[in-house]
């Protein structure tokens, strides 16, 4: 079924709609349970994606902490070796150029405006 959705999406959609209409007409209770199952599947998929995001953030924090610890203890420049410093520098340069575009001096924090 997944390959049919990939290679023949329009035909698969049309067939699904046709079978769904037959199900609605002749087996309404089955159609209702089918729709409930689809809704539960969609909710489960959203929960799985959210859990994966949380795990990804946790792994990223743990990895960063471990690299920092090893770097402090051993003196090795792991961040530079892994290219993390370049990413941080690139992000800072992007922020600086955006601040320059907005007309702010990027070396100083923005001043608060005083209302009279």
Buried (B, 14 or more C-beta within 10 A) or exposed (E): EEEEEEEEEEEBEEEEEEEEEEBBEEEEEEBEEBEEEEEEEEEEEEEEEEEEEEEEEEEEEEEEEEBEEEBEEEEEEBBEEEEEEEEEEEEEEEEEEEBEEEEBEBEEEEEEEEEE
